[in-house]
């Protein structure tokens, strides 16, 4: 009975919608952050110069 009531209760439905929107937003932020970290890593790799003492 409790499960049936939960499915029909507007507060529960609203919380599920809110939670799903927040999770989607969090996933999007995580994707953007990951792309930024990859870009910074590639930029650092391009800017890397070997120390003078390692050159022959």
PDB file of N, H, CA, C and O in Angstrom:
ATOM      1  N   UNK A   1       0.830  -1.202   0.000  1.00  0.00           N
ATOM      2  CA  UNK A   1       0.000   0.000   0.000  1.00  0.00           C
ATOM      3  C   UNK A   1       0.869   1.259   0.000  1.00  0.00           C
ATOM      4  O   UNK A   1       0.565   2.225  -0.700  1.00  0.00           O
ATOM      5  N   UNK A   2       1.945   1.248   0.781  1.00  0.00           N
ATOM      6  H   UNK A   2       2.192   0.463   1.349  1.00  0.00           H
ATOM      7  CA  UNK A   2       2.817   2.419   0.851  1.00  0.00           C
ATOM      8  C   UNK A   2       3.445   2.715  -0.506  1.00  0.00           C
ATOM      9  O   UNK A   2       3.563   3.877  -0.893  1.00  0.00           O
ATOM     10  N   UNK A   3       3.845   1.683  -1.223  1.00  0.00           N
ATOM     11  H   UNK A   3       3.749   0.739  -0.908  1.00  0.00           H
ATOM     12  CA  UNK A   3       4.442   1.884  -2.548  1.00  0.00           C
ATOM     13  C   UNK A   3       3.430   2.499  -3.507  1.00  0.00           C
ATOM     14  O   UNK A   3       3.776   3.377  -4.298  1.00  0.00           O
ATOM     15  N   UNK A   4       2.187   2.043  -3.442  1.00  0.00           N
ATOM     16  H   UNK A   4       1.906   1.330  -2.800  1.00  0.00           H
ATOM     17  CA  UNK A   4       1.127   2.579  -4.299  1.00  0.00           C
ATOM     18  C   UNK A   4       0.897   4.055  -3.992  1.00  0.00           C
ATOM     19  O   UNK A   4       0.746   4.869  -4.903  1.00  0.00           O
ATOM     20  N   UNK A   5       0.872   4.393  -2.710  1.00  0.00           N
ATOM     21  H   UNK A   5       0.995   3.731  -1.970  1.00  0.00           H
ATOM     22  CA  UNK A   5       0.659   5.785  -2.315  1.00  0.00           C
ATOM     23  C   UNK A   5       1.842   6.640  -2.753  1.00  0.00           C
ATOM     24  O   UNK A   5       1.646   7.762  -3.219  1.00  0.00           O
ATOM     25  N   UNK A   6       3.057   6.138  -2.614  1.00  0.00           N
ATOM     26  H   UNK A   6       3.217   5.226  -2.235  1.00  0.00           H
ATOM     27  CA  UNK A   6       4.250   6.885  -3.025  1.00  0.00           C
ATOM     28  C   UNK A   6       4.208   7.212  -4.510  1.00  0.00           C
ATOM     29  O   UNK A   6       4.589   8.309  -4.919  1.00  0.00           O
ATOM     30  N   UNK A   7       3.747   6.265  -5.315  1.00  0.00           N
ATOM     31  H   UNK A   7       3.437   5.374  -4.982  1.00  0.00           H
ATOM     32  CA  UNK A   7       3.697   6.480  -6.757  1.00  0.00           C
ATOM     33  C   UNK A   7       2.729   7.592  -7.118  1.00  0.00           C
ATOM     34  O   UNK A   7       2.929   8.285  -8.116  1.00  0.00           O
ATOM     35  N   UNK A   8       1.680   7.775  -6.322  1.00  0.00           N
ATOM     36  H   UNK A   8       1.517   7.212  -5.512  1.00  0.00           H
ATOM     37  CA  UNK A   8       0.646   8.749  -6.656  1.00  0.00           C
ATOM     38  C   UNK A   8       0.805  10.077  -5.909  1.00  0.00           C
ATOM     39  O   UNK A   8       0.138  11.054  -6.250  1.00  0.00           O
ATOM     40  N   UNK A   9       1.668  10.127  -4.907  1.00  0.00           N
ATOM     41  H   UNK A   9       2.210   9.333  -4.630  1.00  0.00           H
ATOM     42  CA  UNK A   9       1.837  11.341  -4.103  1.00  0.00           C
ATOM     43  C   UNK A   9       2.616  12.383  -4.902  1.00  0.00           C
ATOM     44  O   UNK A   9       3.709  12.103  -5.395  1.00  0.00           O
ATOM     45  N   UNK A  10       2.060  13.567  -5.025  1.00  0.00           N
ATOM     46  H   UNK A  10       1.172  13.795  -4.625  1.00  0.00           H
ATOM     47  CA  UNK A  10       2.690  14.624  -5.818  1.00  0.00           C
ATOM     48  C   UNK A  10       4.031  15.055  -5.223  1.00  0.00           C
ATOM     49  O   UNK A  10       4.954  15.389  -5.966  1.00  0.00           O
ATOM     50  N   UNK A  11       4.148  15.053  -3.902  1.00  0.00           N
ATOM     51  H   UNK A  11       3.397  14.782  -3.299  1.00  0.00           H
ATOM     52  CA  UNK A  11       5.411  15.454  -3.276  1.00  0.00           C
ATOM     53  C   UNK A  11       6.537  14.501  -3.659  1.00  0.00           C
ATOM     54  O   UNK A  11       7.656  14.932  -3.938  1.00  0.00           O
ATOM     55  N   UNK A  12       6.238  13.216  -3.671  1.00  0.00           N
ATOM     56  H   UNK A  12       5.329  12.867  -3.445  1.00  0.00           H
ATOM     57  CA  UNK A  12       7.245  12.218  -4.035  1.00  0.00           C
ATOM     58  C   UNK A  12       7.632  12.385  -5.497  1.00  0.00           C
ATOM     59  O   UNK A  12       8.812  12.335  -5.844  1.00  0.00           O
ATOM     60  N   UNK A  13       6.635  12.583  -6.351  1.00  0.00           N
ATOM     61  H   UNK A  13       5.676  12.623  -6.070  1.00  0.00           H
ATOM     62  CA  UNK A  13       6.910  12.768  -7.781  1.00  0.00           C
ATOM     63  C   UNK A  13       7.744  14.022  -8.003  1.00  0.00           C
ATOM     64  O   UNK A  13       8.682  14.016  -8.801  1.00  0.00           O
ATOM     65  N   UNK A  14       7.397  15.115  -7.285  1.00  0.00           N
ATOM     66  H   UNK A  14       6.635  15.120  -6.637  1.00  0.00           H
ATOM     67  CA  UNK A  14       8.163  16.357  -7.417  1.00  0.00           C
ATOM     68  C   UNK A  14       9.609  16.168  -6.968  1.00  0.00           C
ATOM     69  O   UNK A  14      10.529  16.673  -7.611  1.00  0.00           O
ATOM     70  N   UNK A  15       9.814  15.446  -5.869  1.00  0.00           N
ATOM     71  H   UNK A  15       9.067  15.036  -5.346  1.00  0.00           H
ATOM     72  CA  UNK A  15      11.174  15.211  -5.381  1.00  0.00           C
ATOM     73  C   UNK A  15      11.973  14.369  -6.375  1.00  0.00           C
ATOM     74  O   UNK A  15      13.161  14.615  -6.587  1.00  0.00           O
ATOM     75  N   UNK A  16      11.323  13.377  -6.985  1.00  0.00           N
ATOM     76  H   UNK A  16      10.359  13.177  -6.814  1.00  0.00           H
ATOM     77  CA  UNK A  16      12.017  12.558  -7.979  1.00  0.00           C
ATOM     78  C   UNK A  16      12.418  13.400  -9.176  1.00  0.00           C
ATOM     79  O   UNK A  16      13.525  13.256  -9.695  1.00  0.00           O
ATOM     80  N   UNK A  17      11.528  14.278  -9.618  1.00  0.00           N
ATOM     81  H   UNK A  17      10.628  14.395  -9.196  1.00  0.00           H
ATOM     82  CA  UNK A  17      11.840  15.153 -10.748  1.00  0.00           C
ATOM     83  C   UNK A  17      12.989  16.087 -10.391  1.00  0.00           C
ATOM     84  O   UNK A  17      13.915  16.278 -11.179  1.00  0.00           O
ATOM     85  N   UNK A  18      12.920  16.666  -9.196  1.00  0.00           N
ATOM     86  H   UNK A  18      12.168  16.511  -8.555  1.00  0.00           H
ATOM     87  CA  UNK A  18      13.966  17.585  -8.748  1.00  0.00           C
ATOM     88  C   UNK A  18      15.313  16.861  -8.668  1.00  0.00           C
ATOM     89  O   UNK A  18      16.339  17.385  -9.101  1.00  0.00           O
ATOM     90  N   UNK A  19      15.292  15.656  -8.110  1.00  0.00           N
ATOM     91  H   UNK A  19      14.459  15.230  -7.758  1.00  0.00           H
ATOM     92  CA  UNK A  19      16.521  14.880  -7.972  1.00  0.00           C
ATOM     93  C   UNK A  19      17.102  14.527  -9.338  1.00  0.00           C
ATOM     94  O   UNK A  19      18.315  14.590  -9.535  1.00  0.00           O
ATOM     95  N   UNK A  20      16.238  14.155 -10.281  1.00  0.00           N
ATOM     96  H   UNK A  20      15.252  14.104 -10.121  1.00  0.00           H
ATOM     97  CA  UNK A  20      16.737  13.790 -11.609  1.00  0.00           C
ATOM     98  C   UNK A  20      17.328  15.008 -12.318  1.00  0.00           C
ATOM     99  O   UNK A  20      18.334  14.890 -13.018  1.00  0.00           O
ATOM    100  N   UNK A  21      16.712  16.172 -12.142  1.00  0.00           N
ATOM    101  H   UNK A  21      15.894  16.268 -11.574  1.00  0.00           H
ATOM    102  CA  UNK A  21      17.253  17.399 -12.743  1.00  0.00           C
ATOM    103  C   UNK A  21      18.608  17.726 -12.129  1.00  0.00           C
ATOM    104  O   UNK A  21      19.544  18.092 -12.841  1.00  0.00           O
ATOM    105  N   UNK A  22      18.716  17.596 -10.804  1.00  0.00           N
ATOM    106  H   UNK A  22      17.957  17.299 -10.226  1.00  0.00           H
ATOM    107  CA  UNK A  22      19.989  17.868 -10.134  1.00  0.00           C
ATOM    108  C   UNK A  22      21.072  16.890 -10.586  1.00  0.00           C
ATOM    109  O   UNK A  22      22.217  17.288 -10.798  1.00  0.00           O
ATOM    110  N   UNK A  23      20.720  15.627 -10.731  1.00  0.00           N
ATOM    111  H   UNK A  23      19.789  15.303 -10.559  1.00  0.00           H
ATOM    112  CA  UNK A  23      21.698  14.633 -11.172  1.00  0.00           C
ATOM    113  C   UNK A  23      22.161  14.929 -12.592  1.00  0.00           C
ATOM    114  O   UNK A  23      23.346  14.796 -12.897  1.00  0.00           O
ATOM    115  N   UNK A  24      21.240  15.329 -13.458  1.00  0.00           N
ATOM    116  H   UNK A  24      20.278  15.437 -13.210  1.00  0.00           H
ATOM    117  CA  UNK A  24      21.597  15.672 -14.834  1.00  0.00           C
ATOM    118  C   UNK A  24      22.536  16.877 -14.852  1.00  0.00           C
ATOM    119  O   UNK A  24      23.511  16.904 -15.602  1.00  0.00           O
ATOM    120  N   UNK A  25      22.233  17.865 -14.025  1.00  0.00           N
ATOM    121  H   UNK A  25      21.441  17.843 -13.415  1.00  0.00           H
ATOM    122  CA  UNK A  25      23.075  19.060 -13.939  1.00  0.00           C
ATOM    123  C   UNK A  25      24.469  18.688 -13.428  1.00  0.00           C
ATOM    124  O   UNK A  25      25.476  19.171 -13.944  1.00  0.00           O
ATOM    125  N   UNK A  26      24.515  17.829 -12.417  1.00  0.00           N
ATOM    126  H   UNK A  26      23.696  17.437 -11.998  1.00  0.00           H
ATOM    127  CA  UNK A  26      25.789  17.403 -11.849  1.00  0.00           C
ATOM    128  C   UNK A  26      26.610  16.630 -12.883  1.00  0.00           C
ATOM    129  O   UNK A  26      27.822  16.823 -12.991  1.00  0.00           O
ATOM    130  N   UNK A  27      25.941  15.749 -13.647  1.00  0.00           N
ATOM    131  H   UNK A  27      24.958  15.593 -13.559  1.00  0.00           H
ATOM    132  CA  UNK A  27      26.634  14.991 -14.693  1.00  0.00           C
ATOM    133  C   UNK A  27      27.214  15.925 -15.747  1.00  0.00           C
ATOM    134  O   UNK A  27      28.342  15.734 -16.201  1.00  0.00           O
ATOM    135  N   UNK A  28      26.441  16.935 -16.133  1.00  0.00           N
ATOM    136  H   UNK A  28      25.525  17.090 -15.765  1.00  0.00           H
ATOM    137  CA  UNK A  28      26.902  17.899 -17.133  1.00  0.00           C
ATOM    138  C   UNK A  28      28.113  18.676 -16.611  1.00  0.00           C
ATOM    139  O   UNK A  28      29.087  18.869 -17.337  1.00  0.00           O
ATOM    140  N   UNK A  29      28.050  19.125 -15.346  1.00  0.00           N
ATOM    141  H   UNK A  29      27.258  18.968 -14.756  1.00  0.00           H
ATOM    142  CA  UNK A  29      29.183  19.835 -14.755  1.00  0.00           C
ATOM    143  C   UNK A  29      30.415  18.939 -14.702  1.00  0.00           C
ATOM    144  O   UNK A  29      31.528  19.390 -14.972  1.00  0.00           O
ATOM    145  N   UNK A  30      30.219  17.687 -14.359  1.00  0.00           N
ATOM    146  H   UNK A  30      29.314  17.320 -14.139  1.00  0.00           H
ATOM    147  CA  UNK A  30      31.335  16.737 -14.285  1.00  0.00           C
ATOM    148  C   UNK A  30      31.962  16.531 -15.665  1.00  0.00           C
ATOM    149  O   UNK A  30      33.183  16.440 -15.788  1.00  0.00           O
ATOM    150  N   UNK A  31      31.125  16.459 -16.696  1.00  0.00           N
ATOM    151  H   UNK A  31      30.133  16.533 -16.595  1.00  0.00           H
ATOM    152  CA  UNK A  31      31.626  16.293 -18.062  1.00  0.00           C
ATOM    153  C   UNK A  31      32.440  17.513 -18.488  1.00  0.00           C
ATOM    154  O   UNK A  31      33.500  17.374 -19.099  1.00  0.00           O
ATOM    155  N   UNK A  32      31.944  18.703 -18.166  1.00  0.00           N
ATOM    156  H   UNK A  32      31.083  18.816 -17.670  1.00  0.00           H
ATOM    157  CA  UNK A  32      32.659  19.931 -18.517  1.00  0.00           C
ATOM    158  C   UNK A  32      33.984  20.001 -17.763  1.00  0.00           C
ATOM    159  O   UNK A  32      35.009  20.375 -18.333  1.00  0.00           O
ATOM    160  N   UNK A  33      33.962  19.641 -16.490  1.00  0.00           N
ATOM    161  H   UNK A  33      33.129  19.336 -16.027  1.00  0.00           H
ATOM    162  CA  UNK A  33      35.180  19.670 -15.677  1.00  0.00           C
ATOM    163  C   UNK A  33      36.214  18.677 -16.221  1.00  0.00           C
ATOM    164  O   UNK A  33      37.405  18.982 -16.275  1.00  0.00           O
ATOM    165  N   UNK A  34      35.753  17.499 -16.621  1.00  0.00           N
ATOM    166  H   UNK A  34      34.786  17.252 -16.577  1.00  0.00           H
ATOM    167  CA  UNK A  34      36.652  16.480 -17.162  1.00  0.00           C
ATOM    168  C   UNK A  34      37.285  16.956 -18.470  1.00  0.00           C
ATOM    169  O   UNK A  34      38.475  16.742 -18.702  1.00  0.00           O
ATOM    170  N   UNK A  35      36.483  17.603 -19.324  1.00  0.00           N
ATOM    171  H   UNK A  35      35.516  17.776 -19.136  1.00  0.00           H
ATOM    172  CA  UNK A  35      37.006  18.123 -20.586  1.00  0.00           C
ATOM    173  C   UNK A  35      38.034  19.218 -20.326  1.00  0.00           C
ATOM    174  O   UNK A  35      39.058  19.282 -21.007  1.00  0.00           O
ATOM    175  N   UNK A  36      37.773  20.068 -19.358  1.00  0.00           N
ATOM    176  H   UNK A  36      36.941  20.016 -18.805  1.00  0.00           H
ATOM    177  CA  UNK A  36      38.712  21.144 -19.013  1.00  0.00           C
ATOM    178  C   UNK A  36      40.024  20.564 -18.483  1.00  0.00           C
ATOM    179  O   UNK A  36      41.102  21.046 -18.832  1.00  0.00           O
ATOM    180  N   UNK A  37      39.935  19.536 -17.648  1.00  0.00           N
ATOM    181  H   UNK A  37      39.059  19.145 -17.365  1.00  0.00           H
ATOM    182  CA  UNK A  37      41.149  18.909 -17.118  1.00  0.00           C
ATOM    183  C   UNK A  37      41.959  18.271 -18.245  1.00  0.00           C
ATOM    184  O   UNK A  37      43.186  18.365 -18.250  1.00  0.00           O
ATOM    185  N   UNK A  38      41.298  17.632 -19.188  1.00  0.00           N
ATOM    186  H   UNK A  38      40.301  17.556 -19.184  1.00  0.00           H
ATOM    187  CA  UNK A  38      41.997  17.022 -20.315  1.00  0.00           C
ATOM    188  C   UNK A  38      42.678  18.098 -21.159  1.00  0.00           C
ATOM    189  O   UNK A  38      43.800  17.909 -21.631  1.00  0.00           O
ATOM    190  N   UNK A  39      41.992  19.227 -21.346  1.00  0.00           N
ATOM    191  H   UNK A  39      41.081  19.380 -20.963  1.00  0.00           H
ATOM    192  CA  UNK A  39      42.566  20.318 -22.125  1.00  0.00           C
ATOM    193  C   UNK A  39      43.806  20.876 -21.421  1.00  0.00           C
ATOM    194  O   UNK A  39      44.822  21.128 -22.068  1.00  0.00           O
ATOM    195  N   UNK A  40      43.730  21.067 -20.111  1.00  0.00           N
ATOM    196  H   UNK A  40      42.905  20.862 -19.585  1.00  0.00           H
ATOM    197  CA  UNK A  40      44.876  21.581 -19.367  1.00  0.00           C
ATOM    198  C   UNK A  40      46.047  20.601 -19.404  1.00  0.00           C
ATOM    199  O   UNK A  40      47.201  21.013 -19.523  1.00  0.00           O
ATOM    200  N   UNK A  41      45.752  19.317 -19.304  1.00  0.00           N
ATOM    201  H   UNK A  41      44.814  18.983 -19.207  1.00  0.00           H
ATOM    202  CA  UNK A  41      46.806  18.303 -19.342  1.00  0.00           C
ATOM    203  C   UNK A  41      47.508  18.319 -20.698  1.00  0.00           C
ATOM    204  O   UNK A  41      48.735  18.243 -20.767  1.00  0.00           O
ATOM    205  N   UNK A  42      46.729  18.418 -21.776  1.00  0.00           N
ATOM    206  H   UNK A  42      45.732  18.479 -21.720  1.00  0.00           H
ATOM    207  CA  UNK A  42      47.312  18.467 -23.116  1.00  0.00           C
ATOM    208  C   UNK A  42      48.130  19.742 -23.296  1.00  0.00           C
ATOM    209  O   UNK A  42      49.188  19.722 -23.925  1.00  0.00           O
ATOM    210  N   UNK A  43      47.643  20.839 -22.746  1.00  0.00           N
ATOM    211  H   UNK A  43      46.784  20.855 -22.235  1.00  0.00           H
ATOM    212  CA  UNK A  43      48.367  22.109 -22.852  1.00  0.00           C
ATOM    213  C   UNK A  43      49.701  22.034 -22.115  1.00  0.00           C
ATOM    214  O   UNK A  43      50.719  22.510 -22.617  1.00  0.00           O
ATOM    215  N   UNK A  44      49.694  21.436 -20.927  1.00  0.00           N
ATOM    216  H   UNK A  44      48.866  21.049 -20.519  1.00  0.00           H
ATOM    217  CA  UNK A  44      50.937  21.282 -20.174  1.00  0.00           C
ATOM    218  C   UNK A  44      51.917  20.373 -20.915  1.00  0.00           C
ATOM    219  O   UNK A  44      53.122  20.625 -20.911  1.00  0.00           O
ATOM    220  N   UNK A  45      51.408  19.324 -21.545  1.00  0.00           N
ATOM    221  H   UNK A  45      50.429  19.119 -21.549  1.00  0.00           H
ATOM    222  CA  UNK A  45      52.268  18.402 -22.281  1.00  0.00           C
ATOM    223  C   UNK A  45      52.904  19.104 -23.479  1.00  0.00           C
ATOM    224  O   UNK A  45      54.070  18.862 -23.791  1.00  0.00           O
ATOM    225  N   UNK A  46      52.147  19.970 -24.152  1.00  0.00           N
ATOM    226  H   UNK A  46      51.200  20.167 -23.899  1.00  0.00           H
ATOM    227  CA  UNK A  46      52.702  20.707 -25.293  1.00  0.00           C
ATOM    228  C   UNK A  46      53.753  21.712 -24.847  1.00  0.00           C
ATOM    229  O   UNK A  46      54.732  21.946 -25.556  1.00  0.00           O
ATOM    230  N   UNK A  47      53.558  22.305 -23.679  1.00  0.00           N
ATOM    231  H   UNK A  47      52.763  22.115 -23.102  1.00  0.00           H
ATOM    232  CA  UNK A  47      54.467  23.347 -23.204  1.00  0.00           C
ATOM    233  C   UNK A  47      55.724  22.766 -22.549  1.00  0.00           C
ATOM    234  O   UNK A  47      56.641  23.510 -22.201  1.00  0.00           O
ATOM    235  N   UNK A  48      55.771  21.462 -22.383  1.00  0.00           N
ATOM    236  H   UNK A  48      55.027  20.857 -22.665  1.00  0.00           H
ATOM    237  CA  UNK A  48      56.892  20.842 -21.687  1.00  0.00           C
ATOM    238  C   UNK A  48      58.171  20.959 -22.504  1.00  0.00           C
ATOM    239  O   UNK A  48      58.188  20.701 -23.707  1.00  0.00           O
ATOM    240  N   UNK A  49      59.231  21.350 -21.828  1.00  0.00           N
ATOM    241  H   UNK A  49      59.218  21.559 -20.850  1.00  0.00           H
ATOM    242  CA  UNK A  49      60.554  21.371 -22.453  1.00  0.00           C
ATOM    243  C   UNK A  49      61.486  20.522 -21.608  1.00  0.00           C
ATOM    244  O   UNK A  49      61.430  20.555 -20.379  1.00  0.00           O
ATOM    245  N   UNK A  50      62.345  19.762 -22.277  1.00  0.00           N
ATOM    246  H   UNK A  50      62.391  19.736 -23.275  1.00  0.00           H
ATOM    247  CA  UNK A  50      63.289  18.934 -21.542  1.00  0.00           C
ATOM    248  C   UNK A  50      64.323  19.826 -20.869  1.00  0.00           C
ATOM    249  O   UNK A  50      64.690  20.869 -21.410  1.00  0.00           O
ATOM    250  N   UNK A  51      64.789  19.426 -19.708  1.00  0.00           N
ATOM    251  H   UNK A  51      64.491  18.579 -19.269  1.00  0.00           H
ATOM    252  CA  UNK A  51      65.852  20.198 -19.056  1.00  0.00           C
ATOM    253  C   UNK A  51      67.114  20.201 -19.924  1.00  0.00           C
ATOM    254  O   UNK A  51      67.339  19.284 -20.715  1.00  0.00           O
ATOM    255  N   UNK A  52      67.913  21.219 -19.769  1.00  0.00           N
ATOM    256  H   UNK A  52      67.731  21.964 -19.127  1.00  0.00           H
ATOM    257  CA  UNK A  52      69.124  21.391 -20.576  1.00  0.00           C
ATOM    258  C   UNK A  52      70.091  20.212 -20.407  1.00  0.00           C
ATOM    259  O   UNK A  52      70.719  19.786 -21.375  1.00  0.00           O
ATOM    260  N   UNK A  53      70.211  19.691 -19.197  1.00  0.00           N
ATOM    261  H   UNK A  53      69.701  20.037 -18.410  1.00  0.00           H
ATOM    262  CA  UNK A  53      71.188  18.638 -18.943  1.00  0.00           C
ATOM    263  C   UNK A  53      70.806  17.301 -19.566  1.00  0.00           C
ATOM    264  O   UNK A  53      71.648  16.405 -19.618  1.00  0.00           O
ATOM    265  N   UNK A  54      69.579  17.129 -20.038  1.00  0.00           N
ATOM    266  H   UNK A  54      68.895  17.857 -19.995  1.00  0.00           H
ATOM    267  CA  UNK A  54      69.205  15.862 -20.660  1.00  0.00           C
ATOM    268  C   UNK A  54      69.452  15.866 -22.165  1.00  0.00           C
ATOM    269  O   UNK A  54      69.431  14.815 -22.805  1.00  0.00           O
ATOM    270  N   UNK A  55      69.682  17.034 -22.718  1.00  0.00           N
ATOM    271  H   UNK A  55      69.698  17.888 -22.198  1.00  0.00           H
ATOM    272  CA  UNK A  55      69.899  17.117 -24.165  1.00  0.00           C
ATOM    273  C   UNK A  55      71.310  16.672 -24.504  1.00  0.00           C
ATOM    274  O   UNK A  55      72.256  16.929 -23.759  1.00  0.00           O
ATOM    275  N   UNK A  56      71.437  15.997 -25.648  1.00  0.00           N
ATOM    276  H   UNK A  56      70.668  15.788 -26.253  1.00  0.00           H
ATOM    277  CA  UNK A  56      72.744  15.492 -26.064  1.00  0.00           C
ATOM    278  C   UNK A  56      73.317  16.376 -27.140  1.00  0.00           C
ATOM    279  O   UNK A  56      74.418  16.121 -27.628  1.00  0.00           O
TER     280      UNK A  56
END
